[in-house]
């Protein structure tokens, strides 16, 4: 039985003096293929030395956010609509952005993950339908038909959200209530398993961050194993066959905090960590054979950055604080650890959340005052229109969500980051 902890509020407690918050929903890592878009593809493009940034547009409203990409060149996420709500979308180079709709009677929806087209259930999309604070898990078929997933709440919990799924139909996510927030795994055959409650020592706070095709889950939980602070954060892998395996901490420091934001099919994990006596937040890449590989920040000491996704080649994407612009910007780290801005001539905030095997990257960028758009960065895809933000500009734009990219409060999970940005931009 899990250990009983002292009561705590639903707000996650501090890491190095900063509060952390788990909320909302988002995606797993997947891929975007190298197909050339059709002549009438929607979007805007801004070229860099090696990559083109393609603006995916919106469903008629102000902002949009990419959540996942698959190997068939399909991007999913959600967008503001003309009516002021938000709807899930699927974007392809040939069709542009298509509204996926919502369950009958629901006003809003979000798409958070998509299965690769070549796998069983290819093209299926995981998401939610309903409204903020009252979402129901759903799945769209490859043809766009929507259906509710029969995933129950953990007993005594109030609400929950899916985070990712795989081609076997396994889903992971989190539920909140009952004195905390718990990560879980679910399948139609085995039902729902409370990952946070059953981790060694138990935990009353956590979230599943992703799941591979083989059923390997990355889980971040609150722990009470620190010596100098009341609590800290730890990351595990879990599967039905192997159970829990802690990934440890950099340099085995018991005061470090470690989160897992993404994983690839090989079981490599990426995220961010803090370390005793060292300022800032730093990204990392981890694998079972070599352990932690710390990744660079643009600022040598006291930087701020996080890794959100990793592909099979070991290339990592995320965001990092760039000192010349003062902005958190979409960033990539090569397999050897070299750090690079994705849009070198743009001083405005952006973030990358997914990368495929050939290096195509998805995320979002601040493209106008108070406006973010879903974007992809690619060396092979092209778009038919010029970028909203012209190359070489030095103008700094504003967006209510920009502080979300700079706050530890919103990066315990990618779904927390997405929720913070969407809520801020819509003024809710």
C-alpha positions as a Markdown table, in Angstrom:
| # | Residue | x | y | z |
|---|---|---|---|---|
| 1 | Unk | 0.0 | 0.0 | 0.0 |
| 2 | Unk | 1.3 | 3.5 | -0.7 |
| 3 | Unk | 2.5 | 5.6 | 2.1 |
| 4 | Unk | 0.1 | 8.2 | 3.5 |
| 5 | Unk | 1.5 | 11.8 | 3.2 |
| 6 | Unk | 0.5 | 14.9 | 5.0 |
| 7 | Unk | -2.4 | 16.8 | 3.4 |
| 8 | Unk | -1.5 | 19.2 | 0.7 |
| 9 | Unk | -3.3 | 21.6 | -1.6 |
| 10 | Unk | -3.9 | 20.8 | -5.3 |
| 11 | Unk | -1.2 | 23.4 | -6.3 |
| 12 | Unk | 2.1 | 21.6 | -6.7 |
| 13 | Unk | 4.7 | 22.7 | -4.2 |
| 14 | Unk | 7.8 | 24.7 | -4.8 |
| 15 | Unk | 11.0 | 23.7 | -6.7 |
| 16 | Unk | 13.9 | 26.0 | -5.9 |
| 17 | Unk | 11.4 | 28.5 | -4.6 |
| 18 | Unk | 9.1 | 28.4 | -7.6 |
| 19 | Unk | 5.6 | 26.8 | -7.6 |
| 20 | Unk | 4.8 | 24.1 | -10.1 |
| 21 | Unk | 1.4 | 23.5 | -11.6 |
| 22 | Unk | 0.1 | 20.4 | -13.5 |
| 23 | Unk | -3.0 | 21.2 | -15.6 |
| 24 | Unk | -4.8 | 20.7 | -19.0 |
| 25 | Unk | -3.8 | 18.5 | -21.8 |
| 26 | Unk | -1.4 | 17.9 | -24.7 |
| 27 | Unk | 0.5 | 15.5 | -26.7 |
| 28 | Unk | 3.0 | 12.7 | -27.3 |
| 29 | Unk | 6.0 | 12.9 | -29.6 |
| 30 | Unk | 5.5 | 11.7 | -33.2 |
| 31 | Unk | 6.6 | 12.8 | -36.6 |
| 32 | Unk | 6.1 | 14.9 | -39.7 |
| 33 | Unk | 7.1 | 13.4 | -43.0 |
| 34 | Unk | 9.0 | 15.0 | -45.9 |
| 35 | Unk | 6.2 | 15.3 | -48.5 |
| 36 | Unk | 5.9 | 18.4 | -50.7 |
| 37 | Unk | 2.7 | 20.3 | -50.1 |
| 38 | Unk | 0.1 | 20.9 | -52.7 |
| 39 | Unk | 0.0 | 24.2 | -54.6 |
| 40 | Unk | -3.0 | 25.4 | -52.7 |
| 41 | Unk | -1.6 | 24.6 | -49.2 |
| 42 | Unk | -2.4 | 27.1 | -46.6 |
| 43 | Unk | 0.3 | 28.6 | -44.4 |
| 44 | Unk | 3.1 | 31.2 | -44.4 |
| 45 | Unk | 6.8 | 30.5 | -44.7 |
| 46 | Unk | 10.0 | 32.2 | -43.3 |
| 47 | Unk | 13.3 | 30.7 | -44.4 |
| 48 | Unk | 16.3 | 30.3 | -42.2 |
| 49 | Unk | 19.7 | 29.0 | -43.2 |
| 50 | Unk | 18.5 | 25.4 | -43.2 |
| 51 | Unk | 14.8 | 25.4 | -42.2 |
| 52 | Unk | 11.6 | 27.0 | -43.4 |
| 53 | Unk | 9.1 | 28.0 | -40.7 |
| 54 | Unk | 5.6 | 27.4 | -41.9 |
| 55 | Unk | 2.7 | 29.2 | -40.3 |
| 56 | Unk | -0.3 | 26.8 | -40.2 |
| 57 | Unk | -2.9 | 29.6 | -39.7 |
| 58 | Unk | -6.1 | 29.3 | -37.7 |
| 59 | Unk | -9.7 | 28.2 | -37.9 |
| 60 | Unk | -10.8 | 31.8 | -38.2 |
| 61 | Unk | -9.8 | 33.0 | -34.7 |
| 62 | Unk | -6.7 | 34.7 | -33.3 |
| 63 | Unk | -4.4 | 31.9 | -32.1 |
| 64 | Unk | -3.6 | 28.3 | -32.8 |
| 65 | Unk | -1.3 | 25.7 | -31.2 |
| 66 | Unk | 0.3 | 22.5 | -32.7 |
| 67 | Unk | 0.3 | 19.6 | -30.3 |
| 68 | Unk | 1.6 | 16.6 | -32.3 |
| 69 | Unk | 2.7 | 15.5 | -35.7 |
| 70 | Unk | 2.8 | 12.1 | -37.4 |
| 71 | Unk | 4.9 | 10.5 | -40.2 |
| 72 | Unk | 2.1 | 11.0 | -42.7 |
| 73 | Unk | 2.6 | 14.8 | -42.6 |
| 74 | Unk | -0.4 | 15.4 | -40.4 |
| 75 | Unk | -0.3 | 18.0 | -37.6 |
| 76 | Unk | -3.0 | 18.1 | -34.8 |
| 77 | Unk | -3.8 | 20.7 | -32.2 |
| 78 | Unk | -6.4 | 23.3 | -31.6 |
| 79 | Unk | -7.3 | 26.8 | -32.8 |
| 80 | Unk | -9.5 | 29.7 | -31.8 |
| 81 | Unk | -12.6 | 29.9 | -34.0 |
| 82 | Unk | -14.6 | 32.9 | -35.3 |
| 83 | Unk | -17.2 | 32.3 | -32.6 |
| 84 | Unk | -14.6 | 32.7 | -29.9 |
| 85 | Unk | -14.3 | 29.1 | -28.8 |
| 86 | Unk | -11.6 | 26.6 | -29.7 |
| 87 | Unk | -11.8 | 23.5 | -31.9 |
| 88 | Unk | -9.4 | 20.6 | -32.6 |
| 89 | Unk | -7.8 | 20.7 | -36.0 |
| 90 | Unk | -5.8 | 18.4 | -38.3 |
| 91 | Unk | -3.5 | 20.1 | -40.8 |
| 92 | Unk | -1.8 | 18.5 | -43.8 |
| 93 | Unk | 0.2 | 20.2 | -46.6 |
| 94 | Unk | -2.6 | 19.3 | -49.1 |
| 95 | Unk | -5.7 | 20.2 | -47.1 |
| 96 | Unk | -4.5 | 23.0 | -44.8 |
| 97 | Unk | -6.2 | 23.3 | -41.4 |
| 98 | Unk | -9.4 | 21.2 | -41.1 |
| 99 | Unk | -11.9 | 21.6 | -38.2 |
| 100 | Unk | -12.4 | 18.3 | -36.4 |
| 101 | Unk | -15.5 | 19.4 | -34.5 |
| 102 | Unk | -16.7 | 18.2 | -31.1 |
| 103 | Unk | -19.1 | 15.8 | -29.5 |
| 104 | Unk | -22.8 | 16.6 | -30.0 |
| 105 | Unk | -23.7 | 19.4 | -27.6 |
| 106 | Unk | -20.1 | 20.4 | -26.9 |
| 107 | Unk | -18.8 | 23.8 | -27.8 |
| 108 | Unk | -15.0 | 23.1 | -27.7 |
| 109 | Unk | -12.5 | 20.4 | -28.4 |
| 110 | Unk | -8.7 | 19.9 | -28.6 |
| 111 | Unk | -6.6 | 17.3 | -30.4 |
| 112 | Unk | -3.5 | 16.3 | -28.5 |
| 113 | Unk | -1.9 | 13.2 | -30.3 |
| 114 | Unk | -2.0 | 11.4 | -33.6 |
| 115 | Unk | -1.0 | 7.9 | -34.6 |
| 116 | Unk | 1.3 | 7.3 | -37.5 |
| 117 | Unk | -0.5 | 6.4 | -40.7 |
| 118 | Unk | 1.6 | 3.2 | -41.2 |
| 119 | Unk | 0.7 | 1.6 | -37.8 |
| 120 | Unk | -2.5 | -0.1 | -36.7 |
| 121 | Unk | -5.2 | 2.5 | -36.2 |
| 122 | Unk | -3.1 | 4.8 | -38.3 |
| 123 | Unk | -4.3 | 8.4 | -38.4 |
| 124 | Unk | -6.4 | 8.1 | -35.3 |
| 125 | Unk | -6.3 | 11.3 | -33.1 |
| 126 | Unk | -6.6 | 11.5 | -29.3 |
| 127 | Unk | -8.2 | 14.5 | -27.8 |
| 128 | Unk | -10.9 | 16.0 | -25.6 |
| 129 | Unk | -14.3 | 17.5 | -26.1 |
| 130 | Unk | -16.3 | 19.7 | -23.7 |
| 131 | Unk | -15.0 | 22.8 | -22.0 |
| 132 | Unk | -12.3 | 24.0 | -19.7 |
| 133 | Unk | -12.5 | 22.0 | -16.5 |
| 134 | Unk | -15.1 | 19.6 | -17.9 |
| 135 | Unk | -13.4 | 17.6 | -20.7 |
| 136 | Unk | -14.3 | 14.1 | -21.9 |
| 137 | Unk | -11.6 | 12.0 | -23.6 |
| 138 | Unk | -12.3 | 11.3 | -27.3 |
| 139 | Unk | -10.8 | 9.8 | -30.3 |
| 140 | Unk | -11.2 | 10.8 | -34.0 |
| 141 | Unk | -10.9 | 8.1 | -36.7 |
| 142 | Unk | -8.7 | 8.7 | -39.7 |
| 143 | Unk | -11.9 | 9.9 | -41.5 |
| 144 | Unk | -12.7 | 12.4 | -38.8 |
| 145 | Unk | -15.5 | 10.6 | -37.0 |
| 146 | Unk | -15.5 | 11.3 | -33.2 |
| 147 | Unk | -16.3 | 9.0 | -30.4 |
| 148 | Unk | -16.0 | 9.1 | -26.6 |
| 149 | Unk | -13.4 | 7.0 | -24.8 |
| 150 | Unk | -14.8 | 5.0 | -21.8 |
| 151 | Unk | -12.1 | 6.0 | -19.4 |
| 152 | Unk | -13.4 | 6.3 | -15.9 |
| 153 | Unk | -12.0 | 8.7 | -13.2 |
| 154 | Unk | -9.9 | 7.3 | -10.4 |
| 155 | Unk | -12.4 | 6.8 | -7.5 |
| 156 | Unk | -12.9 | 10.1 | -5.5 |
| 157 | Unk | -11.2 | 12.2 | -8.2 |
| 158 | Unk | -13.0 | 15.0 | -9.8 |
| 159 | Unk | -11.7 | 15.4 | -13.3 |
| 160 | Unk | -9.0 | 14.1 | -15.6 |
| 161 | Unk | -7.4 | 14.4 | -19.0 |
| 162 | Unk | -5.6 | 12.0 | -21.4 |
| 163 | Unk | -2.1 | 13.0 | -22.4 |
| 164 | Unk | -0.9 | 10.5 | -25.0 |
| 165 | Unk | -1.8 | 7.1 | -26.6 |
| 166 | Unk | -0.2 | 4.5 | -28.8 |
| 167 | Unk | -1.2 | 2.2 | -31.7 |
| 168 | Unk | -2.3 | -0.6 | -29.3 |
| 169 | Unk | -5.0 | 1.7 | -27.8 |
| 170 | Unk | -3.2 | 2.3 | -24.5 |
| 171 | Unk | -3.8 | 5.8 | -23.1 |
| 172 | Unk | -2.0 | 7.7 | -20.3 |
| 173 | Unk | -3.0 | 10.9 | -18.5 |
| 174 | Unk | -3.8 | 12.3 | -15.1 |
| 175 | Unk | -6.7 | 12.8 | -12.8 |
| 176 | Unk | -7.1 | 15.6 | -10.1 |
| 177 | Unk | -9.0 | 15.4 | -6.8 |
| 178 | Unk | -8.9 | 13.4 | -3.7 |
| 179 | Unk | -6.1 | 15.5 | -2.2 |
| 180 | Unk | -3.8 | 15.5 | -5.2 |
| 181 | Unk | -3.2 | 14.7 | -8.9 |
| 182 | Unk | -2.3 | 11.2 | -10.1 |
| 183 | Unk | -0.8 | 9.9 | -13.3 |
| 184 | Unk | -2.5 | 6.9 | -14.8 |
| 185 | Unk | -2.4 | 4.3 | -17.6 |
| 186 | Unk | -5.5 | 2.8 | -19.3 |
| 187 | Unk | -6.4 | 0.2 | -21.8 |
| 188 | Unk | -9.7 | -1.4 | -22.8 |
| 189 | Unk | -8.4 | -4.8 | -21.7 |
| 190 | Unk | -6.8 | -4.0 | -18.4 |
| 191 | Unk | -8.7 | -0.9 | -17.3 |
| 192 | Unk | -7.1 | 2.0 | -15.4 |
| 193 | Unk | -4.0 | 1.8 | -13.3 |
| 194 | Unk | -3.1 | 4.6 | -10.8 |
| 195 | Unk | 0.6 | 5.1 | -11.5 |
| 196 | Unk | 1.2 | 7.7 | -8.8 |
| 197 | Unk | -0.4 | 5.8 | -6.0 |
| 198 | Unk | 1.6 | 2.6 | -6.7 |
| 199 | Unk | 5.0 | 4.1 | -7.3 |
| 200 | Unk | 7.6 | 3.1 | -4.6 |
| 201 | Unk | 6.7 | 5.0 | -1.4 |
| 202 | Unk | 3.5 | 6.4 | -3.1 |
| 203 | Unk | 3.0 | 9.9 | -4.3 |
| 204 | Unk | 0.0 | 12.2 | -4.2 |
| 205 | Unk | 1.1 | 14.4 | -7.1 |
| 206 | Unk | 2.2 | 13.5 | -10.6 |
| 207 | Unk | 1.4 | 13.0 | -14.3 |
| 208 | Unk | 2.1 | 10.6 | -17.1 |
| 209 | Unk | 4.0 | 12.4 | -19.8 |
| 210 | Unk | 3.9 | 9.9 | -22.8 |
| 211 | Unk | 3.8 | 6.3 | -23.9 |
| 212 | Unk | 5.6 | 4.4 | -26.6 |
| 213 | Unk | 4.2 | 1.8 | -29.0 |
| 214 | Unk | 5.6 | -0.9 | -26.7 |
| 215 | Unk | 3.8 | 0.4 | -23.7 |
| 216 | Unk | 6.6 | 2.2 | -22.0 |
| 217 | Unk | 5.3 | 5.2 | -20.0 |
| 218 | Unk | 7.3 | 8.2 | -18.6 |
| 219 | Unk | 6.0 | 9.4 | -15.3 |
| 220 | Unk | 6.9 | 12.4 | -13.1 |
| 221 | Unk | 5.9 | 12.3 | -9.5 |
| 222 | Unk | 6.4 | 14.4 | -6.3 |
| 223 | Unk | 8.8 | 12.6 | -3.9 |
| 224 | Unk | 9.9 | 13.1 | -0.3 |
| 225 | Unk | 13.4 | 11.8 | -0.6 |
| 226 | Unk | 15.3 | 15.1 | -0.5 |
| 227 | Unk | 17.3 | 16.0 | 2.5 |
| 228 | Unk | 17.4 | 19.8 | 2.4 |
| 229 | Unk | 13.9 | 20.5 | 1.0 |
| 230 | Unk | 10.5 | 19.1 | 2.0 |
| 231 | Unk | 9.9 | 17.6 | -1.4 |
| 232 | Unk | 11.4 | 17.1 | -4.9 |
| 233 | Unk | 10.4 | 15.7 | -8.3 |
| 234 | Unk | 11.4 | 12.4 | -9.7 |
| 235 | Unk | 10.9 | 10.6 | -13.1 |
| 236 | Unk | 10.3 | 6.9 | -13.8 |
| 237 | Unk | 9.6 | 4.6 | -16.6 |
| 238 | Unk | 6.8 | 2.1 | -16.2 |
| 239 | Unk | 5.3 | -0.8 | -18.2 |
| 240 | Unk | 3.1 | -3.7 | -17.3 |
| 241 | Unk | 5.9 | -6.1 | -17.9 |
| 242 | Unk | 8.8 | -4.3 | -16.2 |
| 243 | Unk | 7.1 | -2.2 | -13.6 |
| 244 | Unk | 8.7 | 1.0 | -12.3 |
| 245 | Unk | 12.3 | 2.0 | -13.0 |
| 246 | Unk | 13.6 | 5.3 | -11.6 |
| 247 | Unk | 15.9 | 7.3 | -14.0 |
| 248 | Unk | 17.7 | 8.8 | -11.1 |
| 249 | Unk | 19.2 | 12.3 | -10.9 |
| 250 | Unk | 22.2 | 14.0 | -12.6 |
| 251 | Unk | 25.4 | 13.1 | -10.7 |
| 252 | Unk | 23.2 | 11.2 | -8.2 |
| 253 | Unk | 22.4 | 14.5 | -6.4 |
| 254 | Unk | 19.5 | 13.8 | -4.0 |
| 255 | Unk | 18.5 | 17.5 | -4.1 |
| 256 | Unk | 18.0 | 17.6 | -7.8 |
| 257 | Unk | 14.6 | 17.9 | -9.4 |
| 258 | Unk | 14.0 | 15.9 | -12.6 |
| 259 | Unk | 10.9 | 15.9 | -14.9 |
| 260 | Unk | 10.3 | 13.8 | -18.0 |
| 261 | Unk | 8.5 | 15.7 | -20.8 |
| 262 | Unk | 8.9 | 13.3 | -23.6 |
| 263 | Unk | 10.3 | 10.0 | -24.8 |
| 264 | Unk | 10.9 | 8.2 | -28.1 |
| 265 | Unk | 10.4 | 4.6 | -29.2 |
| 266 | Unk | 13.8 | 3.6 | -27.9 |
| 267 | Unk | 12.9 | 4.7 | -24.4 |
| 268 | Unk | 15.1 | 7.8 | -24.4 |
| 269 | Unk | 13.7 | 10.5 | -22.2 |
| 270 | Unk | 14.0 | 14.3 | -22.3 |
| 271 | Unk | 12.9 | 17.0 | -19.9 |
| 272 | Unk | 14.6 | 19.5 | -17.5 |
| 273 | Unk | 16.4 | 19.4 | -14.2 |
| 274 | Unk | 17.7 | 21.6 | -11.4 |
| 275 | Unk | 20.7 | 20.9 | -9.3 |
| 276 | Unk | 21.8 | 21.9 | -5.8 |
| 277 | Unk | 24.1 | 25.0 | -5.8 |
| 278 | Unk | 23.6 | 25.8 | -9.4 |
| 279 | Unk | 21.1 | 28.5 | -10.6 |
| 280 | Unk | 18.8 | 28.0 | -13.5 |
| 281 | Unk | 16.8 | 25.2 | -15.2 |
| 282 | Unk | 18.6 | 23.0 | -17.8 |
| 283 | Unk | 17.5 | 20.4 | -20.4 |
| 284 | Unk | 18.7 | 16.9 | -20.5 |
| 285 | Unk | 18.6 | 13.7 | -22.6 |
| 286 | Unk | 18.6 | 10.3 | -20.8 |
| 287 | Unk | 18.9 | 6.7 | -21.9 |
| 288 | Unk | 19.2 | 3.5 | -19.9 |
| 289 | Unk | 22.8 | 2.7 | -21.0 |
| 290 | Unk | 24.5 | 6.1 | -20.5 |
| 291 | Unk | 22.2 | 7.8 | -18.1 |
| 292 | Unk | 21.9 | 11.6 | -18.1 |
| 293 | Unk | 23.4 | 13.8 | -20.8 |
| 294 | Unk | 23.0 | 17.5 | -19.7 |
| 295 | Unk | 22.2 | 19.8 | -22.6 |
| 296 | Unk | 23.4 | 23.3 | -23.0 |
| 297 | Unk | 21.6 | 26.6 | -22.3 |
| 298 | Unk | 22.3 | 29.7 | -24.4 |
| 299 | Unk | 23.3 | 31.3 | -21.1 |
| 300 | Unk | 26.4 | 29.5 | -19.7 |
| 301 | Unk | 25.4 | 29.9 | -16.0 |
| 302 | Unk | 21.9 | 30.4 | -14.6 |
| 303 | Unk | 20.1 | 29.7 | -17.9 |
| 304 | Unk | 16.6 | 28.5 | -18.4 |
| 305 | Unk | 15.5 | 25.9 | -20.9 |
| 306 | Unk | 13.7 | 22.6 | -21.3 |
| 307 | Unk | 13.7 | 19.7 | -23.7 |
| 308 | Unk | 10.2 | 18.6 | -24.9 |
| 309 | Unk | 10.8 | 15.8 | -27.5 |
| 310 | Unk | 13.5 | 13.6 | -28.9 |
| 311 | Unk | 13.6 | 11.6 | -32.2 |
| 312 | Unk | 15.2 | 8.3 | -33.0 |
| 313 | Unk | 18.5 | 9.9 | -34.0 |
| 314 | Unk | 18.8 | 11.6 | -30.7 |
| 315 | Unk | 18.0 | 15.2 | -31.9 |
| 316 | Unk | 16.1 | 17.1 | -29.2 |
| 317 | Unk | 13.8 | 20.0 | -29.4 |
| 318 | Unk | 12.3 | 22.4 | -26.8 |
| 319 | Unk | 12.9 | 26.0 | -25.8 |
| 320 | Unk | 15.7 | 28.1 | -24.2 |
| 321 | Unk | 16.2 | 31.6 | -23.0 |
| 322 | Unk | 18.3 | 33.5 | -25.6 |
| 323 | Unk | 20.1 | 36.5 | -24.1 |
| 324 | Unk | 20.4 | 38.7 | -27.2 |
| 325 | Unk | 16.6 | 38.8 | -27.7 |
| 326 | Unk | 15.6 | 38.2 | -24.1 |
| 327 | Unk | 13.0 | 35.7 | -25.3 |
| 328 | Unk | 12.4 | 32.0 | -24.8 |
| 329 | Unk | 12.8 | 30.7 | -28.3 |
| 330 | Unk | 12.3 | 27.3 | -30.1 |
| 331 | Unk | 15.5 | 25.4 | -29.9 |
| 332 | Unk | 17.1 | 22.2 | -31.1 |
| 333 | Unk | 20.0 | 20.2 | -29.7 |
| 334 | Unk | 22.0 | 17.9 | -32.0 |
| 335 | Unk | 22.8 | 14.3 | -31.1 |
| 336 | Unk | 26.3 | 15.7 | -30.0 |
| 337 | Unk | 24.7 | 18.4 | -27.9 |
| 338 | Unk | 25.1 | 21.5 | -30.0 |
| 339 | Unk | 22.4 | 24.1 | -29.3 |
| 340 | Unk | 20.7 | 26.1 | -32.2 |
| 341 | Unk | 17.9 | 28.5 | -32.5 |
| 342 | Unk | 15.2 | 27.4 | -34.9 |
| 343 | Unk | 14.4 | 30.9 | -36.3 |
| 344 | Unk | 17.6 | 32.9 | -35.9 |
| 345 | Unk | 16.2 | 36.2 | -37.1 |
| 346 | Unk | 13.0 | 36.3 | -35.0 |
| 347 | Unk | 13.4 | 37.9 | -31.5 |
| 348 | Unk | 9.9 | 36.8 | -30.4 |
| 349 | Unk | 8.8 | 33.9 | -28.2 |
| 350 | Unk | 8.4 | 30.4 | -29.6 |
| 351 | Unk | 8.5 | 26.8 | -28.5 |
| 352 | Unk | 9.1 | 23.4 | -30.3 |
| 353 | Unk | 7.2 | 20.4 | -29.0 |
| 354 | Unk | 7.7 | 17.5 | -31.4 |
| 355 | Unk | 10.3 | 16.2 | -34.0 |
| 356 | Unk | 10.2 | 13.4 | -36.5 |
| 357 | Unk | 12.9 | 11.0 | -37.8 |
| 358 | Unk | 14.0 | 13.4 | -40.6 |
| 359 | Unk | 14.1 | 16.4 | -38.4 |
| 360 | Unk | 10.8 | 18.2 | -39.1 |
| 361 | Unk | 9.7 | 20.1 | -36.0 |
| 362 | Unk | 6.3 | 21.3 | -34.7 |
| 363 | Unk | 5.4 | 23.9 | -32.1 |
| 364 | Unk | 4.1 | 27.5 | -32.0 |
| 365 | Unk | 5.4 | 31.0 | -32.4 |
| 366 | Unk | 4.3 | 34.6 | -31.5 |
| 367 | Unk | 3.6 | 35.9 | -35.0 |
| 368 | Unk | 1.8 | 39.2 | -34.2 |
| 369 | Unk | 0.8 | 41.2 | -31.1 |
| 370 | Unk | -1.2 | 39.0 | -28.8 |
| 371 | Unk | -1.2 | 36.2 | -31.4 |
| 372 | Unk | 0.4 | 32.8 | -31.4 |
| 373 | Unk | 0.2 | 30.4 | -34.4 |
| 374 | Unk | 0.9 | 26.7 | -34.8 |
| 375 | Unk | 4.0 | 26.3 | -36.9 |
| 376 | Unk | 6.4 | 23.7 | -38.3 |
| 377 | Unk | 10.1 | 24.0 | -39.1 |
| 378 | Unk | 11.2 | 21.9 | -42.0 |
| 379 | Unk | 14.0 | 21.6 | -44.6 |
| 380 | Unk | 11.7 | 19.8 | -47.1 |
| 381 | Unk | 8.2 | 21.2 | -46.7 |
| 382 | Unk | 7.3 | 24.4 | -48.4 |
| 383 | Unk | 4.4 | 26.8 | -48.2 |
| 384 | Unk | 2.7 | 29.1 | -50.7 |
| 385 | Unk | 2.8 | 32.4 | -48.8 |
| 386 | Unk | 5.4 | 34.6 | -47.1 |
| 387 | Unk | 5.7 | 34.7 | -43.3 |
| 388 | Unk | 3.7 | 37.0 | -41.1 |
| 389 | Unk | 7.0 | 38.0 | -39.6 |
| 390 | Unk | 9.4 | 39.0 | -42.3 |
| 391 | Unk | 13.0 | 37.9 | -42.1 |
| 392 | Unk | 15.4 | 40.2 | -40.4 |
| 393 | Unk | 12.8 | 42.0 | -38.3 |
| 394 | Unk | 13.9 | 43.2 | -34.8 |
| 395 | Unk | 10.4 | 44.1 | -33.6 |
| 396 | Unk | 9.4 | 42.5 | -30.3 |
| 397 | Unk | 5.8 | 41.4 | -30.2 |
| 398 | Unk | 3.6 | 40.8 | -27.2 |
| 399 | Unk | 1.5 | 37.8 | -26.1 |
| 400 | Unk | -0.2 | 37.1 | -22.8 |
| 401 | Unk | 1.1 | 33.6 | -22.9 |
| 402 | Unk | 4.8 | 34.6 | -23.2 |
| 403 | Unk | 5.4 | 34.3 | -19.4 |
| 404 | Unk | 4.2 | 30.7 | -19.6 |
| 405 | Unk | 7.3 | 29.9 | -21.6 |
| 406 | Unk | 9.5 | 31.4 | -18.9 |
| 407 | Unk | 7.9 | 30.0 | -15.8 |
| 408 | Unk | 8.7 | 26.7 | -14.1 |
| 409 | Unk | 5.1 | 26.7 | -13.0 |
| 410 | Unk | 4.0 | 25.7 | -16.5 |
| 411 | Unk | 6.7 | 23.2 | -17.6 |
| 412 | Unk | 6.2 | 20.2 | -15.2 |
| 413 | Unk | 4.4 | 18.7 | -18.2 |
| 414 | Unk | 3.8 | 19.8 | -21.8 |
| 415 | Unk | 0.1 | 19.7 | -21.1 |
| 416 | Unk | 0.7 | 22.2 | -18.4 |
| 417 | Unk | 2.6 | 24.5 | -20.8 |
| 418 | Unk | -0.2 | 24.2 | -23.4 |
| 419 | Unk | -2.9 | 24.9 | -20.9 |
| 420 | Unk | -1.1 | 28.0 | -19.5 |
| 421 | Unk | -0.6 | 29.4 | -23.0 |
| 422 | Unk | -4.2 | 28.8 | -24.1 |
| 423 | Unk | -5.7 | 30.2 | -20.9 |
| 424 | Unk | -3.5 | 33.3 | -21.0 |
| 425 | Unk | -4.1 | 34.1 | -24.6 |
| 426 | Unk | -7.8 | 33.8 | -24.3 |
| 427 | Unk | -7.9 | 35.9 | -21.1 |
| 428 | Unk | -9.5 | 33.2 | -19.0 |
